[in-house]
Amino acid sequence: MLSTTRSSARRASARRIQCLSRSLTTDSTTSQTVLTPPLSLSKPETSKPRHSRLHPRPRPTVPHQRQALPTLPPSFGRNQVLPVPDSTRALLEDIVGSFEAPIRYAFAYGSGVFEQAGYEKQKDKKDRPMLDFIFAVTHSDHWHSINMQQHPGHYPLHSRVLGSSFVSKTQELSPGLWFNTFVPMKGVNIKYGVTTVDTLCADLLNWRTLYLAGRMHKPLRIIKDDARVRLTQQVNLTSALRTALLMLPESFTQRELFSAIAGISYSGDPRMVLPAENRGKVENMVSRQEDQFRELYWRLAQGLPGVRWAAGSKSVEQDTSPHARAAHLKKLPEELLKHVHQRAEGRGPPREADESAYWLRIAGDKELPSILDSEITQIVRYPATVQSLKGIVSAGVAKSARYSVAKVSKWWKGTSFLSSS
């Protein structure tokens, strides 16, 4: 009986221990264990964007790099760079450099830069010829706005009141120039014309007005250069040379050639009819600037077919056959060719019938020199007349009267010089 009692006590003790162990196990699990998050089965994210079928990945951006403007060879157009005395060069550069408004291309021309006959005794600054400039700019309205702030006295009162937009609109009228005249700068009087690079290059290529292109047929000093203008100026010089050759006989002197070229821009100019310009201007210019003319045109003539002009010779010969003249005729500027075509209408078979025969017929016409001269006169007359009238607006009444008196004085001196010589 004692053994039975002991065994019952052991079983009860075992049950209590088992229950205690379960309770401890449950409590420890619920209150002490810290649950960790499950491991991710996917690959970790990276900084690269995810591809999408709806939004494909764009092309990688390439940084935009501005291409440099094409440059001309250093030797191209070297015939256009004419030397002047160092004192003259420094004065011209000083004057142009004093303008705050941006100038893309600038040149000086006339008797104040290159010597002309009839001006030998005018060495004093008071009697020195006025320095003439042409400035080619990008935006004329913007340029005049800046220049009016810096140099208000260069403009007449009404122009300052109406503003730069009025000046630029007036400038746009044929031939596309605005002149400020009798402007004292750096101890001398200057006259400067303002145009746009687009207007300048168009006239150099096509001869629409021959106002700017004609001035650039003659010696000038480039102060600020521009590749586009230099290229079109080379075309302009070649066109002037071809035109003069078509107006000259088989053999002639270089002075006759230069006189024909210099006279292109004066054909039809109303100032040559009125007592407003020196009648002997072409002869005065060529006689003292023969070396500069030769520098401009001699190298160009070597590249033209049928022209024989030796390096040390002042005599020129050319092939005057219809085929050779037709080669020059075809490459004349657009505006002059248009006038020639109009004159040729009704004088033979049309161009469409046989183009080769058409060119040979015109080139072989003995009246071709007079036709070219009369058509150049037609091109020059209107824009030259408009520009003369615009001078009253751009200069004002007082300066216009002063300028006219100066021109009449030059006409009188030129007439006296011709009669004495």
VENPEFEN-V781181 format. One record per residue. RES is the residue in three letters. PHI is phi in radians with two decimals (* if undefined). PSI is psi in whole degrees, 0 to 359 (NA if undefined). D_LAST is the distance of its C-alpha to the last C-alpha in Angstrom with 2 decimals. Layout:
# VENPEFEN-V781181
res;phi;psi;d_last
RES;PHI;PSI;D_LAST
RES;PHI;PSI;D_LAST
This chain:
# VENPEFEN-V781181
res;phi;psi;d_last
MET;*;322;174.56
LEU;-1.11;322;172.78
SER;-1.19;324;170.58
THR;-1.14;318;169.67
THR;-1.09;318;168.59
ARG;-1.12;318;166.32
SER;-1.16;324;164.60
SER;-1.15;321;163.87
ALA;-1.12;321;162.33
ARG;-1.15;319;160.03
ARG;-1.13;319;158.79
ALA;-1.13;321;158.00
SER;-1.14;323;156.12
ALA;-1.16;323;154.07
ARG;-1.15;317;153.10
ARG;-1.08;319;151.94
ILE;-1.12;318;149.82
GLN;-1.13;318;148.24
CYS;-1.16;321;147.43
LEU;-1.13;319;145.94
SER;-1.14;323;143.81
ARG;-1.15;317;142.44
SER;-1.14;321;141.67
LEU;-1.17;320;139.83
THR;-1.11;316;137.89
THR;-1.15;317;136.78
ASP;-1.12;318;135.79
SER;-1.14;328;133.74
THR;-1.27;320;131.83
THR;-1.45;331;130.97
SER;-1.91;337;130.30
GLN;-1.89;330;129.10
THR;-1.34;133;127.08
VAL;-1.77;122;123.26
LEU;-1.40;130;121.79
THR;-1.70;146;118.55
PRO;-1.17;151;116.04
PRO;-1.19;151;116.13
LEU;-1.21;139;113.60
SER;-1.34;137;110.72
LEU;-1.55;346;110.72
SER;-1.54;161;106.99
LYS;-1.26;145;104.16
PRO;-1.08;146;102.54
GLU;-1.25;147;99.34
THR;-2.05;175;96.04
SER;-1.38;350;92.65
LYS;-1.25;140;91.23
PRO;-1.20;146;90.92
ARG;-1.40;141;93.45
HIS;-1.29;147;92.36
SER;-2.41;140;92.94
ARG;-1.23;328;92.98
LEU;-1.39;329;91.73
HIS;-2.21;83;88.90
PRO;-1.11;153;87.52
ARG;-1.15;129;85.82
PRO;-1.24;164;82.03
ARG;-1.13;146;79.55
PRO;-1.14;137;78.77
THR;-1.28;137;75.57
VAL;-1.86;127;72.65
PRO;-1.06;131;70.32
HIS;-1.34;123;66.91
GLN;-1.99;123;64.16
ARG;-1.24;129;60.54
GLN;-1.35;140;58.59
ALA;-1.19;144;55.40
LEU;-1.09;143;52.21
PRO;-1.09;139;50.89
THR;-1.91;147;48.26
LEU;-1.43;154;45.42
PRO;-1.01;147;45.32
PRO;-1.00;329;43.43
SER;-1.51;353;40.91
PHE;-1.22;130;40.26
GLY;1.24;22;36.77
ARG;-1.15;339;35.64
ASN;-1.14;341;32.23
GLN;-1.41;342;31.81
VAL;-1.57;97;32.30
LEU;-1.71;135;28.90
PRO;-1.33;150;29.01
VAL;-2.35;162;27.45
PRO;-0.99;150;28.05
ASP;-1.01;322;31.65
SER;-1.15;320;30.91
THR;-1.17;316;28.92
ARG;-1.05;315;31.66
ALA;-1.11;320;34.38
LEU;-1.14;315;32.79
LEU;-1.10;316;32.37
GLU;-1.18;326;35.93
ASP;-1.16;320;37.31
ILE;-1.15;311;35.92
VAL;-1.14;322;37.26
GLY;-1.20;345;40.51
SER;-1.41;351;41.17
PHE;-1.49;126;41.88
GLU;-1.38;331;45.61
ALA;-1.16;140;45.36
PRO;-1.22;129;45.32
ILE;-2.02;125;41.99
ARG;-1.53;322;42.28
TYR;-2.49;135;38.65
ALA;-2.51;140;35.59
PHE;-2.54;156;31.96
ALA;-2.03;148;28.84
TYR;-2.63;174;25.37
GLY;1.68;184;21.93
SER;-1.20;343;19.32
GLY;-1.35;346;22.27
VAL;-1.89;313;23.69
PHE;-2.04;138;20.95
GLU;-1.12;141;17.65
GLN;-2.26;151;14.52
ALA;-1.11;141;10.88
GLY;1.71;357;10.45
TYR;-2.06;14;14.07
GLU;-1.10;323;14.26
LYS;-1.48;356;15.63
GLN;-1.72;71;18.06
LYS;-1.71;336;20.89
ASP;-1.20;151;23.74
LYS;-1.09;329;26.04
LYS;-1.16;323;25.72
ASP;-1.76;3;21.97
ARG;-1.17;139;22.17
PRO;-1.01;149;21.40
MET;-1.17;140;24.67
LEU;-1.43;128;26.40
ASP;-1.83;133;27.23
PHE;-2.27;154;30.53
ILE;-2.22;128;32.72
PHE;-1.95;125;36.47
ALA;-1.81;124;38.82
VAL;-2.14;173;42.43
THR;-1.50;306;45.81
HIS;-2.15;110;47.20
SER;-1.18;321;44.76
ASP;-1.05;313;47.57
HIS;-1.10;319;49.03
TRP;-1.13;313;45.68
HIS;-1.16;327;44.75
SER;-1.07;314;48.30
ILE;-1.17;318;48.00
ASN;-1.20;327;44.50
MET;-1.13;327;45.63
GLN;-1.22;321;48.40
GLN;-1.43;317;46.15
HIS;-2.22;68;43.04
PRO;-1.10;330;44.21
GLY;-1.23;349;41.38
HIS;-1.29;342;38.86
TYR;-1.94;146;40.39
PRO;-1.18;165;40.73
LEU;-1.03;315;44.24
HIS;-1.12;328;45.17
SER;-1.22;322;44.31
ARG;-1.18;324;46.54
VAL;-1.21;316;49.30
LEU;-1.36;338;49.21
GLY;1.62;177;48.95
SER;-1.17;332;47.47
SER;-1.15;322;48.95
PHE;-1.11;317;46.89
VAL;-1.10;315;43.71
SER;-1.19;324;44.51
LYS;-1.17;319;45.42
THR;-1.14;322;42.17
GLN;-1.06;324;40.33
GLU;-1.15;339;42.12
LEU;-1.09;143;40.51
SER;-0.89;133;37.90
PRO;-1.67;17;35.78
GLY;1.58;37;38.10
LEU;-2.33;150;36.14
TRP;-2.19;126;36.73
PHE;-1.91;134;33.94
ASN;-1.89;122;34.62
THR;-2.11;162;31.55
PHE;0.89;52;30.80
VAL;-1.77;117;33.55
PRO;-1.37;123;33.76
MET;-2.58;133;34.96
LYS;0.95;34;35.10
GLY;1.48;4;32.95
VAL;-2.32;165;29.98
ASN;-1.65;136;29.42
ILE;-2.23;160;29.84
LYS;-2.27;128;30.05
TYR;-2.29;136;32.50
GLY;-1.82;142;33.66
VAL;-2.02;130;37.22
THR;-2.46;178;38.47
THR;-1.75;157;41.41
VAL;-1.08;322;41.51
ASP;-1.10;315;43.10
THR;-1.12;318;40.34
LEU;-1.10;310;37.63
CYS;-1.14;324;39.43
ALA;-1.11;319;40.22
ASP;-1.26;324;36.59
LEU;-1.12;325;35.59
LEU;-1.46;317;38.32
ASN;-1.90;344;38.38
TRP;1.04;45;35.02
ARG;-1.15;323;37.00
THR;-2.13;336;34.14
LEU;1.10;11;31.24
TYR;-1.34;309;30.33
LEU;-1.39;316;31.38
ALA;-1.06;321;31.12
GLY;-1.14;322;27.51
ARG;-1.15;329;26.52
MET;-1.55;4;28.41
HIS;-1.30;339;26.57
LYS;-1.81;166;23.79
PRO;-1.01;137;24.26
LEU;-2.59;161;26.73
ARG;-1.93;115;29.18
ILE;-1.33;129;32.82
ILE;-1.87;317;34.97
LYS;-2.20;125;38.24
ASP;-1.77;158;38.98
ASP;-2.55;133;41.39
ALA;-1.08;319;42.78
ARG;-1.14;318;42.80
VAL;-1.22;321;39.17
ARG;-1.08;320;38.11
LEU;-1.13;312;40.02
THR;-1.22;331;38.61
GLN;-1.16;325;35.05
GLN;-1.13;323;35.53
VAL;-1.14;319;36.60
ASN;-1.09;316;33.57
LEU;-1.12;319;31.14
THR;-1.15;322;33.13
SER;-1.12;319;33.07
ALA;-1.11;321;29.27
LEU;-1.15;317;29.15
ARG;-1.10;317;31.76
THR;-1.09;315;30.04
ALA;-1.12;321;26.71
LEU;-1.09;322;28.72
LEU;-1.21;342;30.49
MET;-1.74;0;27.26
LEU;-1.99;159;25.91
PRO;-1.34;195;27.31
GLU;-1.20;323;29.49
SER;-2.33;145;26.82
PHE;-2.89;173;23.28
THR;-1.64;163;21.12
GLN;-1.17;331;21.49
ARG;-1.17;322;17.92
GLU;-1.12;322;18.81
LEU;-1.12;314;21.98
PHE;-1.17;325;20.48
SER;-1.15;321;18.11
ALA;-1.13;320;21.27
ILE;-1.20;314;23.23
ALA;-1.14;332;20.86
GLY;-1.40;351;20.58
ILE;-1.04;313;24.38
SER;-1.33;346;24.89
TYR;-1.65;351;22.31
SER;-1.20;122;24.02
GLY;1.51;355;26.16
ASP;-1.24;121;25.01
PRO;-1.08;337;25.48
ARG;-1.18;336;22.83
MET;-1.36;340;20.14
VAL;-1.53;316;21.72
LEU;-1.41;163;22.29
PRO;-1.34;62;19.83
ALA;-2.25;7;20.95
GLU;-2.70;149;18.37
ASN;-1.14;119;14.67
ARG;-1.13;331;13.76
GLY;-1.67;25;11.21
LYS;-1.07;317;13.97
VAL;-1.11;313;15.05
GLU;-1.14;318;11.89
ASN;-1.07;321;11.40
MET;-1.22;310;15.08
VAL;-1.17;323;15.52
SER;-1.11;328;12.91
ARG;-1.83;353;14.83
GLN;-2.15;27;18.22
GLU;-1.10;322;18.82
ASP;-1.13;320;21.95
GLN;-1.17;320;23.36
PHE;-1.08;319;22.96
ARG;-1.12;320;24.71
GLU;-1.07;323;27.45
LEU;-1.20;319;28.04
TYR;-1.98;343;28.33
TRP;-1.11;312;29.22
ARG;-1.11;323;32.90
LEU;-1.13;322;33.29
ALA;-1.14;331;32.10
GLN;-1.15;338;34.81
GLY;-1.62;359;37.42
LEU;-1.64;138;36.36
PRO;-1.23;140;38.21
GLY;1.44;3;36.49
VAL;-1.80;129;33.26
ARG;-2.11;109;32.54
TRP;-2.51;98;29.97
ALA;-1.19;160;30.99
ALA;-1.08;317;30.72
GLY;-1.77;13;28.39
SER;-1.81;149;26.49
LYS;-1.81;6;23.15
SER;-1.81;142;24.57
VAL;-2.21;140;26.76
GLU;-2.24;151;29.53
GLN;-2.54;157;31.87
ASP;-1.42;120;35.05
THR;-1.84;18;34.44
SER;-1.17;155;38.12
PRO;-0.97;324;39.62
HIS;-1.15;317;41.67
ALA;-1.19;319;38.76
ARG;-1.24;327;36.65
ALA;-1.12;326;39.77
ALA;-1.10;323;40.14
HIS;-1.27;318;36.73
LEU;-1.08;319;37.43
LYS;-1.10;334;40.76
LYS;-1.80;16;39.34
LEU;-1.22;159;36.66
PRO;-1.03;154;37.27
GLU;-0.99;313;40.16
GLU;-1.15;319;38.39
LEU;-1.17;319;35.88
LEU;-1.11;323;38.78
LYS;-1.07;318;40.82
HIS;-1.16;322;38.22
VAL;-1.14;319;38.03
HIS;-1.08;320;41.84
GLN;-1.12;322;41.93
ARG;-1.23;332;39.64
ALA;-1.43;345;41.84
GLU;-1.12;134;45.05
GLY;1.41;1;46.67
ARG;-1.85;13;44.53
GLY;2.92;186;47.07
PRO;-1.03;145;49.99
PRO;-1.18;163;49.97
ARG;-1.10;326;49.21
GLU;-1.17;333;52.89
ALA;-1.18;310;54.00
ASP;-2.72;100;52.19
GLU;-1.13;320;49.61
SER;-1.09;315;48.46
ALA;-1.16;328;47.94
TYR;-1.08;311;46.16
TRP;-1.15;320;43.47
LEU;-1.15;325;43.08
ARG;-1.16;316;42.72
ILE;-1.21;317;39.89
ALA;-1.14;329;38.12
GLY;-1.52;357;38.40
ASP;-1.23;126;37.07
LYS;-1.17;341;33.91
GLU;-1.54;4;32.91
LEU;-1.00;316;33.01
PRO;-1.02;318;29.22
SER;-1.23;327;28.95
ILE;-1.11;314;32.14
LEU;-1.08;318;30.86
ASP;-1.10;316;27.62
SER;-1.21;324;29.67
GLU;-1.29;326;32.30
ILE;-1.11;320;29.91
THR;-1.04;319;28.57
GLN;-1.12;322;32.20
ILE;-1.19;319;32.86
VAL;-1.35;324;29.93
ARG;-1.02;308;30.15
TYR;-1.12;305;33.55
PRO;-1.10;327;33.44
ALA;-1.17;322;29.92
THR;-1.18;317;31.21
VAL;-1.08;317;34.40
GLN;-1.15;326;32.68
SER;-1.12;320;30.55
LEU;-1.25;325;33.85
LYS;-1.12;335;35.60
GLY;-1.05;329;33.14
ILE;-1.15;323;34.94
VAL;-1.31;316;38.21
SER;-1.34;329;37.15
ALA;-1.72;336;35.15
GLY;1.55;164;37.10
VAL;-1.13;316;36.02
ALA;-1.14;310;34.79
LYS;-1.18;326;32.63
SER;-1.11;317;31.35
ALA;-1.12;318;30.23
ARG;-1.10;319;28.59
TYR;-1.15;320;26.83
SER;-1.13;319;25.63
VAL;-1.08;319;24.24
ALA;-1.12;321;22.34
LYS;-1.19;319;20.90
VAL;-1.11;322;19.90
SER;-1.11;318;18.22
LYS;-1.14;323;16.21
TRP;-1.10;318;15.34
TRP;-1.17;317;14.26
LYS;-1.14;322;12.14
GLY;-1.16;321;10.52
THR;-1.13;318;10.00
SER;-1.14;322;8.58
PHE;-1.16;319;6.13
LEU;-1.16;319;5.18
SER;-1.18;325;5.51
SER;-1.31;330;3.79
SER;-1.50;NA;0.00
